[in-house]
Amino acid sequence: MRWFALIMLSCLITSCAKRSTISIGELQETDIPFAEWVKQDFRPEPPQTVGFKEPDEWTSWNRFWFASALTATGFDLVSTNSALQDDCVEANPLLGDSMGSISAISIGTLAAVYLLVEYAMPEEQRQTGRNWIYAAATVAHGFAGIHNMNVRCE
């Protein structure tokens, strides 16, 4: 039985047999070797979106700074949680000492900034505004996260 499997495997590798394709009707043979047939692109066409505005006006820098702001906010929240577990106290009295309130305010502030940039900023200033505002959020949350990782509480 092992020999039969080895022969079949070598036959597949060397394309010693013709590949049959399944169609709606009868079976059809093709002269395309198996190795080339496998490389064909059989993916279906992507579905078309209806009534959805693609964010095509976002440049790669806009996407980079927005993703960086999200990442820095997450880093700030994780490092804040770590510091609170080490018996530290939140330095900003507006946020409180609850991780839930800190998370809600941080994520809510970033969401409010997003809404202001996308819907309140004039369209001709939106491209550069995204870069500057999201870069500022990245720097602020990044430095806050670095500070949280370096603070020692006792």
Secondary structure, DSSP 8 states (H G I E B T S, - for coil): -HHHHHHHHHHHHHT-S-EEE--SSS-EEE-S-HHHHHTS---------SS----TT--HHHHHHHHHHHHHHHHHHHHHHHHHHTT---S-TTT-S-HHHHHHHHHHHHHHHHHIIIIIS-GGGHHHHHHHHHHHHHHHHHHHHHHHHH----
